[in-house]
Amino acid sequence: MAERKHRELWTIKEVIEYLRLPKSTVNLYVAQGKIPSFKVGRHRRFIPEEVEKAVRKMPA
């Protein structure tokens, strides 16, 4: 049987710590589609590589 590769997922708290932004700003960026995320049940999760890619696209 094929093995599945488990990817690390970040919580909103980890994204906040990584970006050093307030929770309200991260939530705004998520709502605007600037930071991609998805829900697992009631919890929002982020793929670290996608967060980093989104940040690089944002103006300084």
N, C-alpha and C positions, 0 to 999 in steps of 0.2 A: 504494500500500500504506500502511496506517495506521502512523504512528510510535508507538513505544513510549516511554513516559516512564520514564526510569531514576531510581529512588529511591535515595537514600543509605542505606546500611545500616551499622550500627555493629558492631564486634567486642566481645567481652567486655571487652577492655582499655579500649576507648573508653567503655563504660558505667561501668566502675570509676572512670575518671578523671572523668567527668561527675558521678557521684553522690558521689565521694570516700568510697567504702566499700571495705572489704576484699573480695577475690575470694570468700571463703567466704560472706559476707553476700549478695553478688549471686547466687551460685549457689543459696543457700537461697531467696531471693526467686523465682528462676526455678523451682525445684522446687516451691514452694508456689503457683505461678501468679500471684504478685503482679506480676512483670515479664514481659510476653509476649515470646516469642522463637520462633525456628524454626531448623531445621538445614538447612544447605546442605552436603551431603556429611557430613563429620565435624565441621564447624565451626558453632557457634551464631552466629546473627545477630539483630540487633535493629533495629526501625524506630524512629528517634529520637523521632518524635511519640508513639509508643505508650509509650516509656519515660517521657517527660515526663508523659503523661496518667496513667500508673500511679503516678508519684511524687506527683502532686497528690492522688491518692485516699488515699495512706498517711497515717496519723495522725502528727502532728509529734513 
